[in-house]
Amino acid sequence: MPSARPEPAPWLLSAILTGRFADHWPLYRQSMAVARAGIDFDTSTLVGRCLLISGCESPPLLTPSP
C-alpha cells in the first residue's frame, strides 16, 4: 500500500500559482526550482494542484467514440 504524501503548505501553493500566472513561469521550471530546494514535486503534481485550486477538472485524455 503506497504511503500517503503530506499536503503541501499553503505558502508553497500560493508561490506556485503566483509563479505560474503572475510571473509566467512554466510548471516544469517551477518543479526543477523546488527540487533544488529539496521538495519533490513532479510537474504532473503541480498541474493537478493548479487545477484543483482553480476549481477546474482535468480534461479527458481520450474522448469516447460514438
Secondary structure as the mmCIF struct_conf table of DSSP 4:
data_model
#
loop_
_struct_conf.conf_type_id
_struct_conf.id
_struct_conf.beg_label_comp_id
_struct_conf.beg_label_asym_id
_struct_conf.beg_label_seq_id
_struct_conf.end_label_comp_id
_struct_conf.end_label_asym_id
_struct_conf.end_label_seq_id
HELX_LH_PP_P HELX_LH_PP_P1 PRO A 2 ALA A 9
HELX_RH_AL_P HELX_RH_AL_P1 PRO A 10 LEU A 17
HELX_RH_PI_P HELX_RH_PI_P1 THR A 18 ALA A 22
BEND BEND1 ASP A 23 ASP A 23
HELX_RH_AL_P HELX_RH_AL_P2 LEU A 27 ARG A 36
TURN_TY1_P TURN_TY1_P1 ALA A 37 GLY A 38
HELX_RH_AL_P HELX_RH_AL_P3 THR A 43 SER A 54
TURN_TY1_P TURN_TY1_P2 GLY A 55 GLY A 55
HELX_LH_PP_P HELX_LH_PP_P2 CYS A 56 PRO A 60
BEND BEND2 LEU A 61 LEU A 62
HELX_LH_PP_P HELX_LH_PP_P3 THR A 63 SER A 65
#
